[in-house]
Amino acid sequence: QVAMVEAGGGWVQAGGSVRLSCADYGHTLSKYNMGWVRRAPGKEREFVGGITWRGTTTTYADSVKGRFTISKDNTENTPYLQMTNLSPEDTAIYYCAGTYSSDAYIDTSESEYGSWGQGTQVTVSS
C-alpha cells in the first residue's frame, strides 16, 4: 500500500529557503517516478517538477526553474524539494505524487500521478 507523507513545510520570509521531503512509509515507491505539485489559494494545481525513479533526470516548471531543486535519496526512496529565493507567489500546499512509469521520461501532468501524499503548507511572507 502506498503511503507517502510530506514534511518540511512551514512559514518563511520572502527570499528564504525551505526543503520538503516525502517519506515512503509504504516502501513501494522504489520504481515510481516522483513529482511535486502545488495548489496555491484560489488556483488550479500546478506541476512544479519531477524526478525519475533512478534519480538521474529531473524537470521543472518554468516558474520555479533555477530556484527549486529536486533530488532523491535512493536508499530511502525519499524525494526532496529544495526551494530557494521564495516569494509570496510560492505560497501553496505542496504535494508529492508518484507514478509507476518508465524512467525514460517524466510526466508533467499531475493527472498522470496516481499516488499522492496529504500535502504540506508552505507560506511565504513578504
Buried (B, 14 or more C-beta within 10 A) or exposed (E): EBBBBBBBBEEBEEEBEBBBBBBBEBEBBEEBBBBBBBBBEEEEBBBBBBBBBEBEBBBBBEBBEEBBBBEBEEEEBBBBBBBBEBEEEBBBBBBBBBBBBEBEEBBBEBEBBEBBBEBBEBBBEE
